[in-house]
Amino acid sequence: MADKFAVIGLGQFGSAICRKLSEKGAEVIAIDIDEDKVEGIKDQVAYAVVMDSTDPRALKAQNILDMDAVVVSIGQNFEGMLLTTVKLMEMGVTRIIARAQGETQRKILEKMGVREVLSPEEEVGKNVAERLINPGMMMCVTLPDNYEIVEIAAPRSTVGRSLKDIGLLEKYRLNLVTVIQKGGDDEVAHIKGVPQDDMVIEEIDELVVFGKIKDVERFIDING
C-alpha cells in the first residue's frame, strides 16, 4: 500500500513537495484555499481539493487522520498556518510537519509542540553562505550538535591520492559517505560506490562527507 500524505498550502514549496512525493509513488492529497493553485497541481497528485484548512469538518471529510503525515506549508498567511496546525493537533494527527518563515515562527511552532519544523529559506541561506565562504562546497545539510553533511569538490591536495593516504577519519575525524564523479564523457554524475581504501580521488570528483562543522572546515582549509 502506498504511503499517504496531505500537503496543505500549494505555493512553490508545497507544490514541489507534492510533485516529489507523487514521483516516489506516494498517494498525495493537495489542499489549498486558492482554486488556481489547486488547478495547477491536480494532474500531478492523487487528489487536489479547494478548501479552508482551518475548518476541522472539511479536514475530516478528507480523511486527514488516515494520512501518514500532514505537511502544513502555508507561507503567506501565518495565522492560517497556526490555526490549521492547531486543528490538526486537536484532531490527533500523528505526524505534522510545519513550515516556518524565520526564527520567530519556528519558536512559536515548537512551543506549540510541533516536533518537525521546516525552514526552507533559512536552509537556502545557510547553503548560500557556505558556498560563498567555501566556493568548492556544492551542498550542505546542517544537523544537530554542530554536525553537517557536505558535498565538496575534491580539494587540490587530495587529487591523485587514495582514500587510505588521505586519512579522512584518522586525520580529520570525518566519515566519507560516498564519492560522486561529475563532468565525465557523458556529462552525467555517477556514484563511485561504497568508498574503499584503494579508491583514488580524481579532479572531477566530489566528496560527500559527514562530521563536525569545525572538522569539515579544517579539512577544506588544509587541503584546498
C-alpha positions, 0 to 999 in steps of 0.5 A: 500500500502506498504511503499517504500524505496531505500537503496543505498550502500549494505555493512553490514549496508545497507544490514541489513537495507534492510533485516529489512525493507523487514521483516516489509513488506516494498517494498525495492529497493537495489542499489549498484555499486558492482554486488556481493553485489547486488547478495547477497541481491536480494532474500531478497528485492523487487528489487536489481539493479547494478548501479552508484548512482551518475548518476541522469538518472539511479536514475530516471529510478528507480523511486527514487522520488516515494520512501518514503525515500532514505537511502544513506549508502555508507561507503567506498567511501565518495565522492560517498556518497556526490555526490549521496546525492547531486543528490538526493537533486537536484532531490527533494527527500523528505526524505534522510537519510545519513550515516556518518563515524565520526564527520567530515562527519556528519558536512559536511552532515548537512551543506549540509542540510541533516536533518537525519544523521546516525552514526552507529559506533559512536552509537556502541561506545557510547553503548560500553562505557556505558556498560563498565562504567555501566556493568548492562546497556544492551542498550542505545539510546542517544537523544537530550538535554542530554536525553537517553533511557536505558535498565538496569538490575534491580539494587540490591536495587530495587529487591523485591520492587514495582514500587510505593516504588521505586519512579522512577519519584518522586525520580529520575525524570525518566519515566519507559517505560516498564519492560522486564523479561529475563532468565525465564523457557523458556529462552525467554524475555517477556514484563511485560506490561504497568508498574503499581504501584503494579508491583514488580521488580524481579532479572531477570528483566530489566528496560527500562527507559527514562530521563536525562543522569545525572538522569539515572546515579544517579539512577544506582549509588544509587541503584546498 
